[in-house]
Structures are given as structure tokens and as C-alpha cells.
Amino acid sequence: MNKRNPILRYRAVDLSLWAVLLLVFENVIILASTRWFPGEPYTVSLTPLITAIVLVRWGPWAAIHAVLGALILCVRSGAAPLQYAIYGIGNCLSLAVLPCLPLFGGREGIAGRSGRAIAFGMAVLALMQAGRAAIALLSGSALALSAGFFTTEVITDLFTLVILWIVRRQNGMLEDQRRYFARVQEEARRHATENP
């Protein structure tokens, strides 16, 4: 890593921490669903939530987490190669929300207003699920099977929206991290000059 540019180090650490969180908790959720609730038609996943948070924090770098979530799910469920493509490529469609950030009031609007945070979360979820359904349809899956990407994710949707609503209140959580880093650095400098 570049020691002269602390923002690059900070980005690498931050992205890694979110990836570790996704890896650990997604594995726990999959283990619980396969061992304790194997017959349930609904699934729960942290992938949309963490992808949404990283989208606000770092923009397109969220593709790492979208693909990582897909890989974890596919590996843990013994998926066929086609499912890797459906989930991996499909999850990345959520990045299409980036040009639409002004519709949500930008990153500041998402962090500042509950309704905008929830609308942003719904957009990320809808795009992710639509991406999976589209790739499934393009690969020859039946329309009913593709529709299942929307119906089986109801609990994930609710979970994602509630947690986004909660984390938007945390200082710096849903903020462009380049701006957040600069703000924290400036506050530290000001504090150092005021209290030598």
C-alpha cells in the first residue's frame, strides 16, 4: 500500500473490514438456514445491506462485496456454475444506483433522511434482485423461477431496510468516506492547534 496516501490505506482497511463482516455473518446465516431451518422458503442475506452501505461509502468498490456475497452463497450451497453467474453478475446490477444518487439527495440525503435511506435501500434491493432474475432469464430459466428472486427475499428486504434506517443515524456510517476522512483529519488538526 501507498504509505504517502493515507486515504488509500484507510479505504483498503475499511473495505476489508466490511468484507470480513460479510464473510463471517453470511456463513453463520447460511449455516443456520441449512441446519436449523432447511425447509423454509425464505432466505436472509447480508449481501444487499453491506453492498448498499459500501455503495454510499466508496461507490463502485461495492462490487467486491456484491460478488463476495454471491460467492459465499454459491460455495456454501454447492451451487452449479450457472448459479455463480446468476448471483455474481446479478448482484452487480445494484451498482446501477450510483448515477441515481442525486434522486436520493446524494449521500448527504441518504444519511440525513429516513425516507431517502429506505428508498435508496429499496433501489439497491430491487436492482440486485432484478439483476439475478435477468441473468436467470437470459440463461434459459423459467419466468416463475426468475420471479422467485423477488419473493424469497422478503425477510432480507425488511432486514436491509431496518438496518439502513438505523445506521444512517451513526456519524460517518453513510457518508462518502473520502469526505469523512478529510473532515476527521481537519478536526484532528484543529484540536491539535487549539490544545498544544
HELIX and SHEET records of a PDB file:
HELIX    1   1 PRO A    6  ARG A   35  1                                  30    
HELIX    2   2 THR A   47  TRP A   58  1                                  12    
HELIX    3   3 GLY A   59  ALA A   62  5                                   4    
HELIX    4   4 ALA A   63  ARG A   76  1                                  14    
HELIX    5   5 PRO A   81  CYS A   92  1                                  12    
HELIX    6   6 LEU A   93  PHE A  104  5                                  12    
HELIX    7   7 GLY A  106  GLY A  112  1                                   7    
HELIX    8   8 SER A  114  LEU A  138  1                                  25    
HELIX    9   9 LEU A  143  THR A  151  1                                   9    
HELIX   10  10 VAL A  154  VAL A  167  1                                  14    
HELIX   11  11 GLN A  177  GLU A  194  1                                  18    
END                                                                             
